[in-house]
Amino acid sequence: MNTSSSRLLILPLLLILAACTSNAPALSTATRSMDEVPGQEQLSNGDRQYSFANGCVIVLEARRAVVKTEGTACELHHRDIALLYASGD
């Protein structure tokens, strides 16, 4: 291998190395609302209640993952989270 061909091989490697060591954007440590773990409570009639930090309360049927009531503060991801937790019960 001559020196010009080895220089051509080194250049892409240096570019790749430079890209890997450049300052990457830092990952956010802020908690996303869709990652929230709800407070869980079983009501006296067997229904399951899931409460969220923003005041959202979702009540699901005792045996099935079916929404019975949902508070006005609830967003779609709150219902999804409650249903996911209920499916694991």
C-alpha positions, 0 to 999 in steps of 0.5 A: 500500500502506498502513502496516498492510499493509506491517507485516503483510508485514514481520512474517513476514519478521522471524520467518523471519530470526530463525529462520535466525539462531538458534543451530542445534545444532552438527554433531558432528565425532566419527567414526561407526563406520559411516564407518570406512575399513577396512584392505585387504589381498589374501591370497596365495590372492587373497582380500581381507581388510578390517580395522577398528579394533575388531579386526573382520576380514572375508575375502571371496572373491577374485573375488566379493563373498561373505563367507568369514569374519567375526571375532567383533568384527564388526557388521553395518555392518562387513560392509556396508562390506567388501562395498561396498569389494569391489564397487568392486574 
